[in-house]
Amino acid sequence: MQIIRNIIETQFFCLGLKNQGKHIAFVPTMGFLHEGHLALVKEAKKRAELVVSSIFVNPTQFTPQEDLSRYPRDEEGDLKKLASVDCDLVFIPDADQMYPEGFQTKISLSEITQGLCGASRPGHFDGVATVVLKLFNITQANVAIFGEKDYQQLAVIRRLVKDLNLPIEIVGHPTERSPQGLALSSRNSYLSEEEKQKALVLFQTLSKMRKKCQEGEKKVSTLLSLGRKMIEQVSEIKIEYLEIVDAVSLKPIQKVEREARVLVAVRLGKTRLIDNGPL
């Protein structure tokens, strides 16, 4: 497994392989890897001859209220985990390289970033879209794998690729969960064991809402009422949002008549958790 920290070297290496006719699959991460990330790399291995992953805690997607320095990091552990799943190249830039003095370009999507996480994290998805476009250009990837746990992010990237005619396939990979159903996330490291047990209500709620929908309840207000009651029964959890939206546009719907998604964000103690599931 190669490790490159320089943008030009990474781009030159990847362009050389593409010129040889090789396909590249890309898995972007912010580090502190868990089994969810490794599942993305394993999926990438099925889709290309070369798998590139990046480790970069992107400062531009943190809002002023969020503590960038508090984000968990473990580069040594991350590299061991990536080696264990046969990642071919790891790109680890620093912020000064990615955003050198005088940097002034921003990618902004107008509609799909509104609401849901975008409502409480202004500017977050501008930072995501900008860094992802840069990473696509650096790695020259043919396909990129993203987890469905960050569903709004996945939708934003798909919209970005479509709008800008980028020559890359975006693949969404189902959320990896603990045996009890908790969505794997780097932020789970902030939770106590008691809080992890309380957080299970998110998956339980998504499952109950899906079952109710499959049984014939298509009215969104009824499904949301059921979900809110379940979550509100758990102490210390505060709902930030619970919404049912069109699976592609993320626009709110009144009735489940086509592919839809239920998305939820809560605060548990000092930790913000998100989850989602199909309807």
Phi, psi and omega in degrees: 000126179270147176236121179234134182250357184254134183297310184297318179297319180295314181296318180297316180299312183291320178297322179299317179291321178296324179293340176272002178088012181272146177267144182241130173250140188235135177234099178281140177219164171253020176080191186051058192288149175226186184299333177298315178297317183295328176296325178294319179294319178298320177295319179298324180299333180282344192247354183201162179282336180231131178248124177247133172238152177240149173237109181205115175278101190282111184294334186284352178259006174264132178279165180301335181278350183259143185266101179300321183292339182278346183297131186293143180223145177198072185299316181300313179295321179299316182294322177297318180293318179294322177296326183293338179249020173062038170296140185273321184217135175243124179259120183231082179277168170253168186296327181294330176286314184290327181229073182292168180306131180094356180299131185214015182261139180221136174262126183227128176256136193275321189253311188292344178270356180276149179072180182051229182294332181296334182291322183260353181232066182301131179087348183302310185285339170297316178295319178297309183298320182293313183290324180294318177298318177299316181294323176299316181292325181288316185273344179057033187292147173274331182214145177231141183249127178233145177284146179283351180300317174271072192291321178295321176300315179300316179296322178297315181295319178298319179294318178302312181296319180292313184295324184260007177054044180284136183277062182215141177268134178254125181245126175266130181252133182306148181299130174276137184230160171290166178304333180274347177113355180291127179296129180292134182204146176300330182287348177297340179294342178281343188273142171283169179298322178295319180293324178298323178294319179293326182292343179299340180298336180295309179294322178298321179292314178300319181294318180294318180295320179295317179298317179298320179294318179295333179280354174124354179278110183251354182283121185298318182298324179291317179296319180293322178299318177299315182295317181298318180299319180295314183290320183291346177286345182264123182293151176076355176263127177243125181284127172272314170203152170217111187221153172245126187225164171299136188293339181258307184278339186066017177280142180300147177233162180259337183214142181276096181241354178212183182301124183228171181219136172258128182237142183220143172224136180223164169250128177234105189065235180263005187254136176262126181241143174233155176200168179196167177199159181282151170236000000 
